[in-house]
């Protein structure tokens, strides 16, 4: 069987989409010793795929420019799939060619453009709200990364339940407890991190509820004498509709209490989780919530939202709060950071929770979908 995968939505490993495509493809190539793979790549992401010396893998380079890429996907790609005699095409980023020349599988990682449309810029709303319904209608199977997204697909787009396969994500082995104090000290200096801090990792966009996090952190500081700062790991220049974040920080006078790291190198992320006393992901919606597992793998306790996919991922190892309840989030921060017994119990449960997830498992379940077709 010849399987083609469009990896072009992955530009790096900095964000969830890149982590999903890169980790899944490499796991597939590792476990599958029978099928042939055709990977559509760009000069931005080809370096991340472990294909050297693998005769079953062929790379095809496509321009990384987004406008050209989107045009190519709907015009030239279908003809290339036919020319390459591809059996199954996998679109891991919400879309597939509308002109169908082989069997198709699409991944719908979340339905944020339908559930939280006003939190996105209009052009993305138009693009995904048009193409996602068409993709799920014409493909043989639809892959989602949580039971929560499966329920959304059934309810919002009326996708038959037996057409949907759930494949949970995993974490890289790089995310683990770091014992090397010299390395940790170097990362602390590199990113100007304080001795004690609460960590958030993510894109600066409305769905992540960062203004709510800032308000809760301000309330937490008012109610305790702890010296913790809030470290927001994400590039100031990457995101959208995020002016409210900086306005709230200014209004609350929290400028000196909050640190923006800008982009964090993938290799440095495990050390940041290790250095943090607490990780908080108070999102309004997540297709999965991979940072929850990354933090747990590094021995960092987690607070996250009690909605969407986050309880599914956090299991019994995270503290769950209403993302709209500032008081509840602030109190959860105080509880963990003042109760050593609770903190130790959460860390222990986090390691146990991780056993439910792996990229190898995700790859085997994805391959099972392909072979089932």
N, C-alpha and C positions, 0 to 999 in steps of 0.2 A: 504494500500500500504506500502511496506517495502522499505525504501530508505537507501542505503549504501553510505557513504562519506569517501573518503580517505583523511585524514587530515595530513598525514605524512610529507608533504613538509613544514609544519608549525613547526618550532622549538621554536619560541618565538613570542612576539609581537613587536620585535624591527624593523622589516622590513615590506614592503608592503604586501608580500605574507602571512606572519603571521597574519597581521591585517585583511586581506581579509577573510582568512579561519576562524579565531576565531570569528570575528564579525558576519559574515554571518551565521555560524552554530548556534551560540547562538541566533541570531534573528529568525532563522527558528524554533528552539526548543520552542521559546517563542510564536510565532504566530500560529504554526501548532499543533492543539490538536487532530488530527485524525490519522495521519500516524505514523508508527513505524520507528525508525532510528537506524542504525548500524554504529557506528563511529570507523574507524580504527585509533588508536592513538598510541603514544609512551610514554615512561616515561618522555620525554622532554616537551610534550605539553598537556597531559591529564588534567593537573591542570587548564587550561584555559577554559575548557568547563563546562557550568553551567548545570550539569546533575543530581545533587543530588536530590533524591526523585522523579525523573521522570521515571515512569514505562515504558514509550514508547521508552526509549533510552538504547541501549546496547553498551558497550565499548569492543573493542578487541585490545589487546596490540601487537604491532609488534616491532621488534628491530629497534632502531633509527639509526644504522649505515647505511650510505647512500648506499654503495655498496650492502649490504644485502637487504636493502629496495627496491632498483630498481630491483634486481633479484626476490624478493618476489612478486612484483607487476605484473610481467609478467609470473610467474610460478604458485605459490600457490594461489594467490588471486582469479583467476577465479573459481577455484574449491571451494573455501570457499564461494564465492557469490552464487554458485549453492546449496551448502549444507545449507546455511542460507535462501534459497528461497527468495532471493532479487529480487524485481521487477525492480528497477532502481538504477544504480550505477552512482555516480557523482564524476568525477575527476576534482577538482578545480584548478589543477596546470599543465595544458597543456597535460596530458597523461591519457590513460585508458589502461586496459589489451587488448592486441591484440587478445587473445583468448577470444571470446565473449560468455558469458553464461547468460547474461540478457541484458535488454535495458540500453543504456548508454547516459550520457550527459557529455561533456567536457567543461571546461572553458579555453579560450585562452586569457590571460590577456594582451598580447602584441605580436608583431611579431618582436621583436628586433633581434632575431637570423637570420632573413631573411633581414631586412632593414639595420642592423648595425652589420653584422656578424664579421667584423674585430675587433670590440670592445669587443669581448668575447674570452675566451680561447678555443682552438680547440676541446677539448673533449666535452664541452657543445654544441658547434656548431653542432658537429656530432650527438649527442644524440637527441637534440630537432629538428634539421632539418630533422631527420629521422622519429621521432615518431609523431610530430605534424601533418604532412600531412596524416599519417595513421589514427590518432585519429579523425580528422575532417571528414574523409571519411566514417568511420564505425559507428560513433555515430548517434543517432536519432536527437539530437539538439546540437548546439554549443552556449555557452554563452560567450559574450564579455562584457567589462566594459566601453566601449565608442563607439560612432559612428565612431570615427577615426579608431579604431581597426577593426570594421566591414568592413569599406571600404578597409582596408589592406587585410583582409581575402578574400574578393571578388576578389580583383585585383591580389593578389599574389598566393593564393591557389585555386582560382576559386570555392569557396564555394557558393552554391546557397543562395541568399539573404533570402529566406523564411525559411532556416534552422538555421539562426542566430537570437539570442535574445540578446538585449542590456539591461543590468542591471547595472545602475550606482552605485557607492559605496556611503557610508555615513560617518559620523564622530561620534566618541564616545561622549557621553554627558560629558565626562571628559574634553574635549576640549572646554573651555569657558573662559570668562574674570575672572581673579583671583583678588579678592579684598584684600585678606589676605596679608598685607605687610610683616609680619613676615615670612610667607612661602616663598614669593618671595625673601626676603633678604637671607634666608637660602639656596635657590637654587643658588643664585648669588655667594655665598661663596663656596658652594659645587663644582661648576664647574669653579670657578675662572673667572667669567664673568665680563667684564668691565662695566662702567656706561652706555655707549652708544655702541650699536653694530648692525651690519647687520648679519642675521642668514641664514645659509644653513643647511638643514637636508637631509642626504642620504648616500648611500653606495659610497665609493671612487672608482668609476669605470668610464671608458671613456665616457659612454653615458650621464653622469651627467654634463659634460662640466665644471668641476671645474677649470682646468687651465684657461679657458676663463673667469670665474668668478673672479679669482685672478688677471688677467690682467686688467679687468674692474675696480676692486676695487682699484688697484694701480693707475689707471688713475683718478678715482674719488678722491682719496686722494691728487693727484697732483693739481687738479682743485678747491679744497675747503680747508677751514681751520677747517673743522669739525673733532672732535676727535674720531669718530667711528672706532671700530675695526671690523674685519670680523671673526665671529665664525662659524667654520665648525663642525657640530654635526655628527660625525661618527667615528667609530673605525679605527685607522691607520692600524691595522692588518687585517681588513676585507675589501676585495675588490680585484681588479685585474687590471693589466696594468695601475697602478696609479703613477708610478715613476715620470711622467711628472709634476704632481702636485707639488711635493716637489722641483723639479728642477726649475720650474718657480718661486716659492716663493724665492728660493735662488738667482736666477738671478736678480730678481727685488728688492732684499734687503728688503723683506716684513716679515721677520721672527718675528719681534716684533709687527707687526700689525695684525697677523693672529693667532687665537687660535683654537687648535683642542681639543675637549672635550673628545674624545674617546666615548665609548658607553654611551648612556643616558638611564636611567631607564624610562620605559613607563610612570610611575606615575609622572615623573619630566618633561616630554615633554611640557604639557600645560603651566607650569610656564616659560619655556624657550621662548616659543612663546610670552607670555605676556611681558616678559622683553625686547624682541627685538624691535627695532624701525622699522625694515623692514625685510621681508623674501624674499629671492631670489631663484628661481628654474629655472636656465637657460639651462635645458636639451635639448639634440638634439632629444630625443624621450621618450615618456611616454605612457604607456597603459591607465593611468588615471591621476595620479599626486595628490595623496591623501594629501600630505603636504600642497597643496594650500588651501584646505578646512579647514585643521587643523589650519593653521595660521589665516585664516579669522574668524574662530570660536572664536579665542582668541583675536580678535581685532587688528591683526597685518596686515598692508598693504602688498600687494604681487606684486612682479615683476616676470614674467615668460615668457617662449618662445611663439612666435606667430605661432608655428607649432604643428603638431601631435594633441594630445587630450587636450592640455593645454588651448587653448581658449574656448573649450567646457566646461571645468570644471570651469575656472576662471570667465566665463560670462562677465558682464560689470563691474566687481568689481576689476579686476587686471590690471596692466600696462603690455602690451605685447611688446616684443622686438625680433629682429632677434638674435638668439643665437650666430651667427658668427660675429655679429657687436659689437666689444668691445666698441667703442665710444658711440653707442646708449645705451648699457647697463649702462655704467658709467653715462651718462646724465640722464637716468631714475632714478638711485640712487640719484643723486643730486636734481632732481626735487621733489621727494617725501620728502626728508629729509630737504629741505629748504622751502617748501610750506605747511604750516600748514593746509590751507584750502583744498588743494588737498588730503593731508593725511587723514583728518577727513572725507572727502567725500568717499574715498576708503574704510575706515573702516566701514562706514555706509552701503555702497553697499555690502560689504563682508557679513554682517549679513543677508542681504536680499537674497543674492545668495545662502546661506546655506539652505534656505527653499526648494530648489529644490531637496535636497539630504537627504536620511536617510537610516540606515541599515534595518529598518522595511520595507521600500519601496523596497529595494533590495531583501529582503527575500521573500516578497509577489510576486515579479516578477519572482524570481527563482522557487518558489513553483508552480507558474502558468505554468512554462515550464515543470516541472515534471508531473503535473496533465494533461497537454495537451497531453503528450505521452501516 
